[in-house]
Amino acid sequence: MNRKDFEKDIEDGWYFFIDIVGSSNPNLSISCQLEKIAIIKGLITSYLVSLQEPEIYKSFTGDGMLIVFLKYNFPLELSVYIHKNIKEYNRSLPEKEKIFVRIGIGFGSFLSFNDGVHKEFAPWGHELVLARRIMDMARPNQILLTDFAYQKIKNDYLFDKNKYGLSLYDKGKIMLKHHNELENVYSFYKADEYGNNSDIEFSMDLKPLIHYHKFDDTFVIPIQNFCEARFDTILEKFKDLTNPSRGLEIGLLSTGLIYQVLFENGNEYISATYLPPGEYWEIQNSEPLNLLSYQEKSLSRLKHSEMARSSIRFLIMEKEKLDNDIMKNQNSSLLFIKWHSENNVNLYFVEPSKINKILVKYPKIVHNVGLGLWKGKYVLQFGPIMKYVNHKDQNHPLVRRRFWLHAAGNETYNQSNDFFNELVELVSQMSLTKVDHNYYNNIINER
């Protein structure tokens, strides 16, 4: 058979995978299992018919289904429609008869081929497979998106092309079946309406690996000794974190991991930076740092009343430097400002000359690049990101960041806490300028 007879042209599609949690449970009667399948199939059919069947492909797989669309609003709205209806359906049923579904949504290119089963050509592609894999990882009533799908929807949202951005949550990285690299996964969720924003958990059992390779003590004992020695080395190295004359200097991947630990262990966060918006966005929103991503996860765990009193970031720099950055880096500075408005983080501009009397009162603070304070937990002083010559690869210098960490009760923590209290007081006195869309638009229009 000629390959052209087997495949059609490459196309882009949005993949919607769904299955019913526990529908094949042997403790359920066959009639109960089939009733659940019929309910979900009926809801999907009703939605598609009401929109004059916008799908380009659909296939039932027993208790699940694959549907391919050309636009992302269809899989998202279908997810919402199903969740709202099964929530009503489940209201008066016993637990075992309730319906819970898992949904995976992806976006990307696919090839169509004749699978010998369906009359129409069936799709196949990498992102389609990813959507199926993340559905398998989902918790009951969870709607998960692949990284590619999330980036497309989020980017359109930032340009006011959709309403879904506020309902997308980063769930971190997970290892999928047959994949050698971790994949970013996102949740589509709105409290009390649709989705499930629980963390995705998976476990790794090393026993089969060890048994398969038949490792004996001559292997295990040296490995254990190596790990113990390495752990001692790490603990010794991290003593520099609290040394005001040295600080800890580590690579960006380790820096990102520290951000993750600090944000997961503390909620109320307030910060100050000496970086202009464009530069801040490019550095902190990129791999492997992802500070903004970890902060966004932390914010999602807060109630609105808690966010109002703690979510502030201060930009400490001359107005000319701030305005020049907005003009020079319009896209990244706008994204930086929009991130704050979307996540209810207030962004204020502070002229250093206007707070000199405050700055000199707190000598323990290193006014260099930034300062992050987790209330009642710790303060992190950010140092600069530095590049060193890499003798092994001149084209890729070694990148390091230095910072200092101090626990609550430490003098540096106390001074940092007092420093932020004074800045917050200036906010309450209306003495600081808020950096928002209006500020951005005024700068752009004036120039």
C-alpha positions as CSV (number, residue, x, y, z in Angstrom):
1,M,0.0,0.0,0.0
2,N,1.3,3.5,-0.9
3,R,2.0,5.7,2.1
4,K,-0.2,8.4,0.7
5,D,-3.1,6.0,0.7
6,F,-2.5,5.5,4.4
7,E,-1.9,9.1,5.6
8,K,-3.5,12.4,4.9
9,D,-2.0,15.9,5.3
10,I,-0.6,17.2,8.6
11,E,-3.2,19.2,10.6
12,D,-3.5,21.0,13.9
13,G,-6.2,20.0,16.4
14,W,-7.4,20.2,20.0
15,Y,-7.7,16.8,21.6
16,F,-10.3,16.0,24.2
17,F,-10.0,12.7,26.1
18,I,-12.4,11.6,28.7
19,D,-13.1,8.5,30.7
20,I,-15.3,7.5,33.6
21,V,-13.5,6.8,36.9
22,G,-14.2,3.3,38.1
23,S,-16.8,2.5,35.5
24,S,-15.5,-1.1,35.1
25,N,-15.5,-1.7,38.8
26,P,-16.5,-5.4,39.2
27,N,-18.4,-4.5,42.4
28,L,-20.8,-2.5,40.2
29,S,-23.6,-4.2,38.2
30,I,-23.2,-4.2,34.4
31,S,-26.4,-2.1,34.2
32,C,-25.0,0.5,36.5
33,Q,-21.8,0.6,34.5
34,L,-23.7,1.0,31.2
35,E,-25.9,3.7,32.8
36,K,-22.9,5.8,33.6
37,I,-21.5,5.4,30.0
38,A,-24.9,6.3,28.6
39,I,-25.2,9.5,30.7
40,I,-21.7,10.8,29.6
41,K,-22.3,9.9,26.0
42,G,-25.7,11.6,26.1
43,L,-24.2,14.8,27.6
44,I,-21.4,14.9,24.9
45,T,-23.9,14.2,22.1
46,S,-26.2,16.9,23.4
47,Y,-23.4,19.5,23.6
48,L,-22.1,18.7,20.1
49,V,-25.5,18.8,18.5
50,S,-26.3,22.1,20.1
51,L,-23.3,23.6,18.4
52,Q,-24.0,22.0,15.0
53,E,-21.3,19.3,15.6
54,P,-18.0,21.4,15.6
55,E,-15.8,18.3,16.0
56,I,-13.7,17.0,13.1
57,Y,-13.4,13.5,14.7
58,K,-14.8,11.4,17.5
59,S,-14.4,7.9,18.7
60,F,-15.9,6.0,21.7
61,T,-13.6,3.7,23.5
62,G,-15.9,1.8,25.8
63,D,-16.1,4.0,28.9
64,G,-14.1,6.8,27.3
65,M,-14.0,9.0,24.2
66,L,-11.6,11.0,22.0
67,I,-12.9,14.1,20.3
68,V,-10.9,16.4,18.1
69,F,-11.7,20.1,17.5
70,L,-10.1,22.9,15.6
71,K,-10.6,25.6,18.4
72,Y,-9.9,25.3,22.1
73,N,-13.1,26.9,23.4
74,F,-15.0,23.6,22.4
75,P,-13.0,21.2,24.6
76,L,-12.9,23.7,27.5
77,E,-16.7,24.5,27.3
78,L,-17.5,20.8,26.9
79,S,-15.6,20.0,30.1
80,V,-17.5,22.7,31.9
81,Y,-20.8,21.5,30.5
82,I,-20.1,17.9,31.6
83,H,-19.0,18.8,35.1
84,K,-22.0,21.1,35.8
85,N,-24.4,18.4,34.6
86,I,-22.9,15.4,36.5
87,K,-22.7,17.6,39.6
88,E,-26.5,18.0,39.4
89,Y,-26.9,14.3,38.5
90,N,-24.8,13.1,41.5
91,R,-26.6,15.3,44.0
92,S,-29.1,12.7,45.3
93,L,-27.3,9.4,44.4
94,P,-25.4,7.0,46.7
95,E,-21.6,7.2,46.4
96,K,-21.1,4.1,44.2
97,E,-23.6,5.3,41.6
98,K,-22.2,8.8,41.3
99,I,-20.3,9.7,38.1
100,F,-16.7,11.0,38.2
101,V,-14.7,11.7,35.1
102,R,-11.1,12.4,34.1
103,I,-10.4,14.7,31.2
104,G,-7.1,15.4,29.3
105,I,-6.8,18.3,26.8
106,G,-4.0,18.7,24.3
107,F,-3.1,20.7,21.2
108,G,-0.8,20.0,18.4
109,S,-0.2,18.5,14.9
110,F,-1.5,15.2,13.8
111,L,-1.5,12.9,10.8
112,S,-4.7,11.2,9.8
113,F,-4.6,7.5,8.8
114,N,-7.1,4.7,7.9
115,D,-7.2,2.6,11.1
116,G,-9.3,-0.1,9.5
117,V,-12.0,0.4,12.1
118,H,-13.7,3.8,11.5
119,K,-15.0,5.1,8.2
120,E,-13.3,8.4,8.6
121,F,-9.5,8.9,8.9
122,A,-8.3,8.6,12.5
123,P,-5.8,11.2,13.9
124,W,-2.4,10.3,15.5
125,G,0.3,12.6,16.9
126,H,2.6,13.2,19.8
127,E,0.4,15.8,21.5
128,L,-2.6,13.6,21.1
129,V,-0.7,10.9,23.0
130,L,0.3,13.3,25.7
131,A,-3.4,14.4,26.2
132,R,-4.3,10.7,26.7
133,R,-1.4,10.2,29.1
134,I,-2.3,13.2,31.3
135,M,-5.9,12.1,31.4
136,D,-4.7,8.8,32.9
137,M,-2.9,10.7,35.6
138,A,-5.9,12.9,36.5
139,R,-7.8,12.6,39.7
140,P,-11.6,12.2,39.8
141,N,-13.3,15.2,38.1
142,Q,-9.9,16.8,37.2
143,I,-9.3,18.5,33.9
144,L,-5.7,18.5,32.9
145,L,-4.0,20.3,30.0
146,T,-0.7,19.7,28.3
147,D,2.0,22.4,28.3
148,F,1.5,23.2,24.6
149,A,-2.3,23.6,25.1
150,Y,-1.8,25.7,28.2
151,Q,0.7,28.1,26.5
152,K,-1.6,28.7,23.5
153,I,-4.6,29.4,25.7
154,K,-2.7,31.5,28.2
155,N,-1.0,33.6,25.5
156,D,-4.4,34.4,23.9
157,Y,-5.8,35.3,27.3
158,L,-2.9,37.8,27.9
159,F,-4.1,39.5,24.7
160,D,-7.7,39.5,25.8
161,K,-8.8,36.8,23.3
162,N,-10.4,34.5,25.8
163,K,-11.7,34.3,29.4
164,Y,-10.0,31.1,30.5
165,G,-6.7,32.4,31.8
166,L,-7.9,32.9,35.4
167,S,-9.0,29.2,35.6
168,L,-5.6,27.7,34.6
169,Y,-3.3,26.4,37.3
170,D,0.2,25.0,37.1
171,K,0.4,21.6,38.6
172,G,4.1,21.1,38.2
173,K,6.0,18.4,36.3
174,I,5.1,14.7,36.1
175,M,6.7,11.7,34.4
176,L,4.4,10.1,31.9
177,K,4.5,6.6,30.6
178,H,7.2,5.9,28.0
179,H,8.6,9.4,28.5
180,N,12.2,10.1,29.5
181,E,11.6,13.8,30.5
182,L,9.2,15.4,32.9
183,E,6.2,17.1,31.4
184,N,4.5,20.3,32.6
185,V,0.8,19.8,33.4
186,Y,-1.9,22.3,34.1
187,S,-5.4,22.2,35.7
188,F,-8.6,23.8,34.4
189,Y,-10.5,24.6,37.5
190,K,-13.1,27.0,39.0
191,A,-14.1,26.5,42.6
192,D,-17.6,24.9,43.1
193,E,-18.2,24.9,39.4
194,Y,-15.8,22.5,37.5
195,G,-12.5,20.7,37.8
196,N,-10.4,19.5,40.7
197,N,-7.3,21.4,41.6
198,S,-5.7,18.7,43.8
199,D,-2.1,18.1,43.4
200,I,-1.1,15.3,41.0
201,E,0.8,12.6,42.9
202,F,2.6,9.6,41.6
203,S,5.0,7.2,43.3
204,M,8.1,5.5,42.1
205,D,8.8,2.0,43.4
206,L,12.5,1.1,43.1
207,K,12.2,-2.5,44.4
208,P,11.3,-4.0,41.0
209,L,14.3,-2.3,39.5
210,I,16.6,-3.5,42.2
211,H,15.2,-7.1,42.1
212,Y,15.4,-7.1,38.3
213,H,19.0,-6.2,38.2
214,K,19.7,-8.4,41.3
215,F,21.9,-5.8,43.0
216,D,23.8,-7.2,46.0
217,D,25.5,-5.6,49.0
218,T,28.6,-5.0,47.0
219,F,26.6,-2.5,45.0
220,V,24.1,-1.2,47.6
221,I,26.5,-0.4,50.4
222,P,28.9,1.8,48.4
223,I,25.9,3.7,47.0
224,Q,24.5,4.2,50.5
225,N,27.9,5.5,51.7
226,F,28.1,7.8,48.7
227,C,24.6,9.3,49.4
228,E,25.4,9.8,53.1
229,A,28.7,11.5,52.3
230,R,27.0,13.7,49.7
231,F,24.3,14.7,52.2
232,D,26.9,15.8,54.7
233,T,28.6,17.9,52.0
234,I,25.3,19.6,51.1
235,L,24.5,20.4,54.7
236,E,28.0,21.9,55.1
237,K,27.6,24.0,51.9
238,F,24.2,25.3,53.0
239,K,25.7,26.8,56.1
240,D,26.8,29.7,53.8
241,L,23.1,30.6,53.4
242,T,23.1,32.3,56.7
243,N,26.6,33.7,56.5
244,P,26.2,37.5,55.8
245,S,29.8,37.7,54.5
246,R,29.4,34.9,52.0
247,G,25.9,33.8,51.1
248,L,25.2,30.7,49.0
249,E,26.1,30.7,45.3
250,I,24.4,27.9,43.3
251,G,23.2,27.2,39.8
252,L,19.8,28.3,38.5
253,L,18.2,24.8,38.6
254,S,19.0,24.6,42.4
255,T,17.8,28.2,42.8
256,G,14.4,27.2,41.3
257,L,14.2,24.2,43.6
258,I,14.8,26.5,46.6
259,Y,12.0,28.8,45.4
260,Q,9.7,25.9,45.2
261,V,10.4,24.7,48.7
262,L,10.1,28.2,50.2
263,F,6.7,28.9,48.5
264,E,5.3,25.5,49.4
265,N,6.3,26.0,53.1
266,G,5.0,29.6,53.4
267,N,2.0,31.5,52.1
268,E,2.1,35.2,53.0
269,Y,4.7,36.7,50.8
270,I,5.8,40.3,50.2
271,S,8.8,41.3,48.1
272,A,11.0,44.1,46.8
273,T,13.1,44.1,43.6
274,Y,15.6,46.5,42.0
275,L,15.1,44.9,38.6
276,P,12.9,46.7,36.0
277,P,9.8,44.9,34.9
278,G,11.0,43.7,31.5
279,E,14.2,42.2,33.0
280,Y,12.4,40.7,36.0
281,W,9.9,39.0,33.7
282,E,12.6,37.5,31.4
283,I,14.6,36.2,34.3
284,Q,12.1,35.0,36.9
285,N,9.4,33.7,34.6
286,S,11.8,31.4,32.6
287,E,13.1,27.9,33.2
288,P,14.7,26.8,35.5
289,L,13.9,29.7,38.0
290,N,10.1,29.9,37.7
291,L,9.8,32.1,40.8
292,L,6.5,33.6,39.5
293,S,5.1,30.1,38.8
294,Y,5.8,29.0,42.4
295,Q,4.4,32.2,43.8
296,E,1.2,31.7,41.6
297,K,0.8,28.2,43.1
298,S,1.2,29.7,46.6
299,L,-1.4,32.4,45.9
300,S,-3.9,29.8,44.7
301,R,-3.9,28.3,48.2
302,L,-4.8,31.7,49.8
303,K,-8.2,33.1,50.6
304,H,-9.0,36.5,49.1
305,S,-8.9,38.1,52.6
306,E,-5.3,36.7,53.1
307,M,-4.2,37.9,49.6
308,A,-5.3,41.4,50.2
309,R,-3.0,41.9,53.2
310,S,0.1,40.1,51.9
311,S,0.4,40.2,48.1
312,I,2.6,43.2,47.3
313,R,5.7,43.7,45.3
314,F,7.7,46.9,45.4
315,L,9.8,48.2,42.4
316,I,12.6,50.2,43.9
317,M,14.3,52.3,41.2
318,E,14.4,55.7,39.6
319,K,11.3,56.6,37.6
320,E,13.4,57.2,34.5
321,K,14.8,53.7,34.7
322,L,11.3,52.2,35.1
323,D,9.8,54.2,32.2
324,N,12.7,53.5,29.9
325,D,12.3,49.8,30.5
326,I,8.6,49.9,29.7
327,M,9.3,51.7,26.4
328,K,12.3,49.4,25.5
329,N,10.7,46.1,26.6
330,Q,7.0,46.8,26.0
331,N,5.9,43.2,25.6
332,S,7.7,41.7,28.6
333,S,7.0,44.6,30.9
334,L,3.3,44.4,29.9
335,L,3.2,40.7,30.6
336,F,4.9,41.4,34.0
337,I,2.2,44.0,34.9
338,K,-0.6,41.7,33.7
339,W,0.7,38.8,35.8
340,H,0.3,40.9,38.9
341,S,-3.2,42.1,38.0
342,E,-4.3,38.5,37.2
343,N,-3.0,37.2,40.5
344,N,-4.1,40.0,42.7
345,V,-0.6,41.1,43.6
346,N,-0.3,44.8,44.0
347,L,2.7,46.3,42.3
348,Y,4.1,49.7,43.6
349,F,6.9,51.9,42.4
350,V,9.3,53.4,45.0
351,E,11.9,56.1,44.3
352,P,15.0,55.2,46.3
353,S,15.7,58.9,47.0
354,K,12.3,59.2,48.7
355,I,12.9,56.3,51.2
356,N,16.6,57.0,52.1
357,K,15.6,57.6,55.7
358,I,14.0,54.1,55.7
359,L,16.9,52.4,53.8
360,V,19.6,53.5,56.2
361,K,17.7,52.2,59.2
362,Y,18.1,48.6,58.2
363,P,21.9,47.9,57.6
364,K,21.3,44.1,57.7
365,I,19.4,44.2,54.4
366,V,21.5,43.8,51.2
367,H,19.9,46.3,48.8
368,N,21.1,44.7,45.6
369,V,18.6,42.8,43.5
370,G,15.7,41.8,45.7
371,L,14.2,40.8,49.0
372,G,11.5,38.2,49.6
373,L,9.7,37.9,53.0
374,W,7.5,35.0,54.0
375,K,5.6,36.2,57.1
376,G,6.5,34.3,60.2
377,K,8.9,32.0,58.2
378,Y,12.0,33.5,56.6
379,V,13.5,36.2,54.5
380,L,15.5,35.6,51.3
381,Q,17.9,38.2,50.1
382,F,18.5,37.8,46.4
383,G,21.9,38.5,45.0
384,P,22.8,39.1,41.3
385,I,22.9,36.4,38.6
386,M,26.5,36.0,37.6
387,K,28.2,34.3,34.7
388,Y,31.6,32.6,34.8
389,V,33.8,31.2,32.1
390,N,33.0,27.6,31.4
391,H,36.3,26.0,30.4
392,K,34.6,22.9,29.1
393,D,32.2,24.9,26.9
394,Q,33.1,28.6,26.1
395,N,29.7,29.2,24.4
396,H,27.7,28.3,27.6
397,P,29.1,30.1,30.6
398,L,28.4,28.8,34.1
399,V,25.4,30.8,35.6
400,R,25.1,31.2,39.3
401,R,23.0,33.2,41.8
402,R,23.9,34.2,45.3
403,F,21.5,34.7,48.1
404,W,21.1,34.7,51.9
405,L,18.3,33.0,53.9
406,H,17.4,33.9,57.5
407,A,14.7,32.4,59.7
408,A,12.1,34.3,61.6
409,G,13.6,35.7,64.8
410,N,16.9,36.4,63.2
411,E,18.0,40.1,63.2
412,T,18.0,40.2,59.4
413,Y,14.5,38.8,59.3
414,N,13.3,41.4,61.9
415,Q,14.8,44.3,60.0
416,S,13.3,43.0,56.8
417,N,9.9,42.7,58.4
418,D,10.1,46.3,59.8
419,F,11.3,47.5,56.4
420,F,8.3,46.1,54.6
421,N,6.0,47.4,57.3
422,E,7.2,50.9,56.6
423,L,6.7,50.5,52.9
424,V,3.1,49.1,53.5
425,E,2.4,52.2,55.6
426,L,3.4,54.4,52.7
427,V,0.9,52.5,50.6
428,S,-1.8,53.1,53.1
429,Q,-0.9,56.8,53.1
430,M,-1.3,56.9,49.2
431,S,2.3,57.9,49.0
432,L,3.4,55.3,46.4
433,T,2.4,55.0,42.7
434,K,0.7,51.8,41.6
435,V,2.2,50.2,38.5
436,D,-0.8,48.9,36.5
437,H,-2.3,49.0,33.0
438,N,-3.0,52.7,33.4
439,Y,0.6,53.5,34.3
440,Y,1.8,51.4,31.4
441,N,-0.5,53.1,28.9
442,N,0.4,56.6,30.1
443,I,4.1,55.9,29.5
444,I,3.5,54.4,26.1
445,N,1.2,57.3,25.0
446,E,3.4,60.0,26.4
447,R,6.4,58.8,24.5
